[in-house]
Amino acid sequence: MTERYEYVPHRLLRRRVRDVASGTEGVLMAVINEDVSDSVRHHWVELAYIRAASGREFTTPVGNVEPAE
């Protein structure tokens, strides 16, 4: 079985960021290149895992992440 994800380095890891799609802020915990397909054909997406103030983590495409001011 092959891995369906891989960790990706990012300059904002462990820093406060904002998801531009939702406006939610939190700490960038990881960026993962993840196979989100449910079939034999692979579809890879880079997802940012952000931990909000509530302690819950959510994902967003890494292109939606910007430094929080």
C-alpha positions, 0 to 999 in steps of 0.5 A: 500500500502506498502512502496517500499523503506527505508533509510539505515544508512551509515558511509559516509553520507554527505561526499565526495565519488567516484562512482568507476563505473564512477569515478564521485565524489560528496556528498553521500546524502542518501542510500536507500533500494529500490524495483526496481521490476515492478512486484509482485515479489520484487527485493530490491537493496541498492542504493546510491544517490550522488550529483555531483558538478553540483548539479544533483544527480545520483544513483549507487549500494552502493557497488560502493561507496568509500571515495574520496581522 
